[in-house]
Amino acid sequence: VQLQACGGGVVQTGGSLRLSCATSGLSFSNYAMSWFRQAPGKEREFVAAISRSGHSPHYTASVKGRFTISRDNAKNMVHLQMNSLKPEDTAVYYCAGDRTFDATVEMSAKEYDYWGQGTQVTVSS
């Protein structure tokens, strides 16, 4: 199983980035998918999740209205569109997959079975 995240970079405050995560080796449509992030010196935190069907997106409060998670089950990919970026969004962003049997999405990192390698997002002030 592989999860490959990409799309990170350096952007100014107010800018946008689109992260993508390509997966292989798993039955993608059976997995809820999420994005987590980890800033230097901080614990990994939940950012956004989407159910296996693409419904029921969940977001942490600090990104609601600015970030949008989406998935393409035909291409086995999940995306995170990030708009109105702030310096506090600076972190390494990880995609993760959780095998589920319904529309449940989890916000705890320990529930996730597979992780990508991370992509750095830096927002300059």
N, C-alpha and C positions, 0 to 999 in steps of 0.2 A: 504494500500500500504506500502510495506517495501523495503528498499534498505539497504543491509548489506555489508559494505566494510571490506575487510581483506587483509592481506599480508604485512602490514607495519612492520617495525623493525629498527634495528640499523645496519648500514653497513659502511664500510670504503670508502673513496674517490676512485672512479673508480669501485666500486662494482655494483651489480645489485639487483633489487627487482621486483617482479611481484605482482601488486595489482589486486584484483578481487572484483567485486561487484555483489552479487546475489540479484535478484529482485523477488518480488511476489506481486500479487494483481493488476497488471496492464497488459495491452496488450503490452508486451515488444516491439514487432516489429513495433508498432505505435509511438515509442518514440526515438528521438535522445538522445544519451547518452554522458555525458561529465565527465571529471575529473577537479576539481578545487583544489586549495590548499591555505592554510592560515598559514603563518609563524607568530611567536609571534610579536605583535605590528604592524602587517601589515594587509592590507585589503585582503579579499579573492580574488584570481586571477585565471583566466582561465588557464588551462594547455592543455587540448586536448578534442576533440569532434569527434563523429562519427555519420553519418546519420543512419536513421532507417534501411536502407538496408545494411549497412556495408561499403558503399562507402564514398568517400569524407571526409577522416579524415582531421582534422585541428589541428594545434599545435601552441602554443605560440612560439615565436622565440627562446627563451632560451632553449627549449627542443627539437627542431627539430633535427633529426638525432640521437637522444639519446633515445627518448621515442617512443613507438608504442602503439596506442590504437586499440583494436579489440573487437568484440562482437560475441556472439554465440546466435542467436535467438532461437535455439532449446532448449537451457538451460537457457534462460533469464538472461544471464550474460554479463558483460562487463569487460574488462581487461585493465591494463596499464602495459606494460613491460618497465621498466626503467633501462637503461644501462648507464655506464660511469657516475655514480652519483657524484654530487659535493656537498660540504657543503651548498651551497645556495639552494639546493633542499630540505633542511630540512623544514618540514612543516607537518601540518595535511592535509591529502588528502581526499577529499570528492567526491563521485560519485553523479551524478544528472541526472534526466530525464526530457525531454521536449517533450510534446505532439506535434507532427507535422503532416502535411498532405502532405509533399513532402520531398525532399532531403535536405531541409534547416537545417543548424546547427547554433545555437546561441552561442556567446561567452560572453554574459552578464548573470551574475548570476540571475538577476531579471526575466529572461525569463523562468527559470526552475521551474517545478511544484513540483518535489519531490527530496528529498535529503537523502543521507545516513548519518550515524552517524560520519564518519571520521575514518581514521586510521593513526597513527603517523609514519612518516618516518624521521629518523635521520641519517644524513651522517656525519661521523666523519672525521676530517682532519688528 
